[in-house]
Amino acid sequence: MGCNLKDLATPVRVRLPDLAGQRVGIDAFLTAFQFLTTMRDRSPEGDGMPLRAPDGRYVAHLMGFLQRTVTLLESGIVPVFVFDGPSPALKEAELASRRARREEAEEQYAAARASGDHRLAQKLAARIMHYSPKMVEETKTMLGLLGVPWVAAAAEGEGQAAVMAKRGHLDVVATQDWDALLYGSPVLVRHLMADGSKSYGKVIHAERIDLDAMREAIGLTQEQLVDLGIMIGTDFHPGVRGVGPKTGLKLLKKHGTLEGVCEAKEVEVPGNIDEIRAIFHDHPASETDPTALVLGPVDAKGLTQFLQVERGFSQRRMDDAFDRLKNAGRLGGGQTSLFSF
């Protein structure tokens, strides 16, 4: 999830219709994990894993993407899903740490299942979720059938989206990852894919953060904001011990740069600091054609075959999706009869 700039930001609530007509780049991988960790088998003796089709294949990711994508389309938004590419070499230490935590959780999960502790197993299941390559391809296939564009990133998905936004190919970047601001996304929207849902009894609302306004409010340049993120800790560096957002802000304002802060605190400057900075200031990004980032036709027959016939989606779920697509102007009059075959 990168660094946490929450304490320095002043988000503004945004309604989905406020984004009508805008191209919104969505971090597909973080979105998928939201679905996989919430749409799970929580029955009394359930294994806590994502919901499955009758044949055992996982379908929670497809259910989630279908429902939320249709919601965005109903609001007039042009969603553009951005999928992670190969992780930068600088992230290997973080990835190794994640793998170790996952392997430990898998062992604990297996033990809980073996002992019949279903409640513990369901809790641990959320820690071992994996958005597999097969799930990724299934998601891309379904988006294609919905006529929704997607992009394969050269590296980090939120970094790709931020670069596209800086190029003017996207209007908004939607992700939970604050690093999107370090990559230079002019506008970040958090909680977009959970807007209107509830967490711990509270309704979640989408929030907008404007990069220029935030930098002006805290008095930092983009270069200093990146240095602040590195000091707090990102996926590419663990950070400077004892430095959080507010402390880091004070130190940067006093000393100007990460090097100045490290000197004042008598700690070593990261030996690869230029490489880490370059990840944020010049992130690898795939070339994109803005004219291709548009909504295409919905393949209603193909969706029915892919979701209902092959993966057991209920008639009610399909009817609801097609009715909403029709209300969004994404289906013509006669196409809805295609989901009854």
Buried (B, 14 or more C-beta within 10 A) or exposed (E): EBBBBEEBBEBEEBEBEBBEEBBBBBBBBBBBBBBBBBBBBBEEEBBBBBBBBEEEBBBBBBBBBBBBBBBBBBBBBBBBBBBBBEBBEBBEEBEEEEEEEBEEBBEBBEEBBEEEEBEBBBBBBBBBBEBEEEBBEBBBBBBBBBBBBBBBBBBBBBBBBBBBBBEEBBBBBBBBBBBBBBBBBBBBBBBBBBBEBEEEEEEBBBBBBBBEBBBEEBEBEBBBBBBBBBBBBBBBBBBBEEBBBEBBBEBBEEBBBBEBBBEEBEEEBBEEBEBBBBBBBEBBBBEBEEEEBEBEEBBBEBBBBBBBEEBBBEEEBBEBBBBBBBEBEBBEEEBBEBBEE
